[in-house]
Amino acid sequence: MRIPKGLGSWLVIILLLLLLTAAGFFANEGSRLGDAEVPASGYIAMALGVTFSLILGFGLMALLFYSSRKGYDEPAVLIKDPKPGVDPASPASDRE
């Protein structure tokens, strides 16, 4: 494991640890609320949100897999403009 050396790296680590601490604090506070009743519409909204997130994730992963298999992720290749008066189909034009 490489130890971060720059000030920016340490600031990012500190910020992430602060966010983790805040998330833990709010999770603890939320769990101590006790008798919080969730209506049926809350469960329906949560189920729809989870379903939509899964569909979106599966769709994006399928597109990523498809584009990788079809070669759309290959680096760009420069196509030179043909010189005037030269037949681009002839093999001699490739040697220039």
WOHU-V737582 format. One line per field, one symbol per residue. phi: phi as a letter, one per 40 degrees, with the letter a starting at -180 (. if undefined). psi: psi as a letter, one per 40 degrees, with the letter a starting at -180 (. if undefined). Layout:
phi->???
psi->???
//
This chain:
phi->.cccbccccccccccccccccccccccccccccgcccbccccccccccccccccccccccccccccccccgcccccbcbcccccgbcccccccccc
psi->hhhididddddddddddddddddddddddddedbghhhiddddddddddddddddddddddddddddddeeeeiiihhhihiihehheeiddede.
//
